[in-house]
Amino acid sequence: MSPDSLTFQSQGVQCAAWHYRATHDGLATDAGRPALVMAHGLAGTKDSGLAPFAEAFAEAGLDVVLFDYRGFGASEGTPRQTVSLASQVDDYRAALTAAGKLPDVDASRLVLWGVSLAGGHVLSAAAGRHDIAAVVALIPMVDGIAAGVHATKTHKKRELLRATGLGVASKISTARGRGGRMIPVVARPGEVGTFTLPGALEEYLSIAGPTWVNEIAADVSLELGTRAPAKAAATLTCPVLVQIADFDRSAPPHAAAKAAFTARAEVRHYPGDHFDVFPGKPFHEPAVKHAVSFLVRHLSPVLEPSPLVESEAAHG
């Protein structure tokens, strides 16, 4: 399935996206089809393993907008390769606006989908809105403090201290107008990087697309410490699906479960690690199947009973 190219503005900066048109109108009402907005996790780009998810949702009857954050992938914006949680949530909101303007789309039935770091973004982006029909958070990273504690189980103390030190140095460098200090997104164990668990480099490279760059501003370690979208979960009124990898070494499963409970969400568990839900991995197909089933169940049009049926029901 070949998507159409799409651009939209977020805070005056042009973001690049792909539009996958729904393959049928099975989920449509008189107002149009539902549309789903999706993006990648930490430093990920739209061409890095997300197309199979988008295609499955389009085949289920949703229009899909898959986009790159400002400063990443094919999107414009500076500084490049720098994570701002607030800015990325704003990009999601701008993408929702763009999705609602697509031909034959019902702007009152929008869906948010996010993976890893974006699994937290979608909870924040949905808060306080009445046009969100459903939210899907896949292996979500929802609590920065919990993630830091979780990291102590798989990283040596000196590695964590080094990451914090680099983050502080990057923040100072940025404040002085010199730009942030860059580190690899993924590296081998013992090397400097954001993901340095055994196998992480190989796992990430297996899904990396041509626009992906193995580089990120080091102050991401400080930015993630402020991550707290779980608080927004309590305010959501739409159906929510949280998909948890039970042996996730990157996004703490217990924090995701807590956020799911707060959001009164439907929960699916997978006995795997963080990257095991991506294409080619053991739990990719179940994760897609569960998300599609959840969305079809909640987005299928409710047929109004005919007057004859109502009359028969009233008279026993």
Order of alpha helices (4+ residues) and beta strands (2+ residues): beta-beta-beta-alpha-beta-alpha-beta-alpha-beta-alpha-alpha-beta-alpha-beta-alpha-alpha-beta-alpha-beta-alpha-alpha
